Amino acid sequence: MSFCSNTVNTLRRAGVLSMLAGLMFYCVNANAALEIEITQGVEAGIPIAVVPFEWNGPGAPPHFVSDIVESDLKRSGRFDTIPRGDFLSNPHDHLQVNYKDWRLIKAEALVVGRMQRAGANQYQVEFRVFDVFKSKQLTGFRYNVPGKSLRKLAHQISDIVYEALTGERGAFDTRVAYVTLERSPTRTRYLLRVADSDGFGAVTILESKEPILSPAWSPDGERLAYVSFEQRRSMIFVQRLGDGKRDLVSSYQGVNGAPAWSPDGRTLAVVSSREGNAEIYTINLQNKQTRRLTNHIAIDTEPAFSPDGSSIVFTSDRAGRPQIYRMRMDGSGVQRLTFEGTYNARASYSPDGKRLTMVTNQGAGYRIGVFNLDSKGLLVITDTTLDESPSFAPNGAMILYATQQGGSGVLSAVSADGRVKQVLRFQKGDVREPAWSPYNRKL
Amino acid sequence: MRNKTSIFLVIILSLTVAACGGKKGVKDGDEEGVSTTALGDGTGGMGSALGAGGDLATNNKVYFEYDSASVTDESRLLIEAHAQDLLNKPGTTAVLEGHADERGTREYNLALAERRAISVAEIMVAYGVARDRMQTISYGEERPESLEHNESAWALNRRVVILR
């Protein structure tokens, strides 16, 4: 991995990266669950040096926390990680830091730390973040965690570093849900998986020979609603991640699709065609009562709640082509929001409720757009042609979506301003239907 | 266009009814299935009217335009032949599987593909097939016939498959 980062950075420094901008360029890590491919360079990332944490102990630790932190920061697009080979010293605490060494290599920020064994399968990890220009420590913490929590801890450290340096909350300690399709001449297999936000630690929570789609996280991050065709037609299930138990919540005649959680986690908005046409309903998950919200001969689908729970946006082709509409929670006050483009669908809110991300076609293919609810402006932030399923990170900084590359589905993340893009290349199968989780609970 | 379609429909319906009328088997307890016989005054067989060809088991796909659930005149002939066959075989049923191409969102396509299956079912009903003899299922874009990503693949994937 460090070889890889070195290569990228050396090339970037040599000015070669811009020449390669139009080419496929990615790094392979044999142990990685995914490969990260920066498809669009970072112009204004904060130059940061992450010194490999000192390891005091026999053998190797289960995870090198500093490697994960460096990779997270790089992946965010907000940082330009300086290659380790350029470092003039390798400090591990504040007493060892010589700020001059870091000014010389143009680092603006510095992360140092230590790891050591603290008992049977228990580890002590400490880290500090420094502002090189101001020659001062910004923050620092020490932890005691079991080996299996090291990776999660590393993401939490990344979140702290990110917030200390950008002023915004990080979203590294989060998860993604997605569906992979493995197709061979002898079998077809759909897997619903949950992984860390960097693609590691993937766990399959459902396996089926039939399609799975539209995974949606509950606001507490403990359940997933999804559509499964396991009984040869679409039905909606809610599954608890902790114990794998699940409930069938919508299996009416016709289509059952597009589950979306209310912010309080008590209600699901779904699509059902039980009355002959795709309409949006809510289901109270406690008493299973349903309520019909739309009533139109057009297709009404893909509901999404506003973060304050006051309204629902949805896709409707009532004006001829799919466009985004908004209604109140009781289905009243329907208002069309999008007018640009021939196809706008699958909208969902940013965590602050001020923007929507959606699939948009303005004549050049299906791309990801960000719609500003105040200005009504629609910014197209991708340049590929079969982009789908966008969702905001819980901090609103990035959008995760699915696209096609080399004839296969891949996941990609783009900064909400479209400036930084990266492809997350899961190694097996056709990957689709990503959904970014809410914030995780802390360790 | 609309005129042409309706004249066409009348002819087809007449042919259908003529063909049905000759068979006692239509009275199979499927009351709705025989309700259209009142229209019947056509003559002649249906073989020549059917551009769709003979083998219904393999000639069972109705294709659609992009983001549309409208059945073309040509497809109407095929649907009519299947409707006729259902009427000829009382007690049999059909599954109408709706599909969409990969463009656009999966959930919209799930609804669109269902609308296509329902369009086909509604035409079958117009020809006299009882609605409860047909089951509509939408697979959205999940089961493409062609796995390629181009116009000709998409054209093949926008379909309703009539399974008997």
Interface residues (C-beta under 8 A of the other chain):
Chain A: R183 P211 L213 S214 V227 F229 R232 R233 S234 G254 V255 G257 A258 V271 S273 G276 N277 A278 I299 T301 E302 T315 D317 R321 P322 Y343 A345 R346 V359 N361 Y366 L386 E388 S389 Q404 G407 R432 E433
Chain B: D67 E102 R103 G104 T105 R106 E107 Y108 L110 A111 L112 E114 R115 I118 T136 I137 S138 Y139 G140 E142 R143 L147 E148 H149
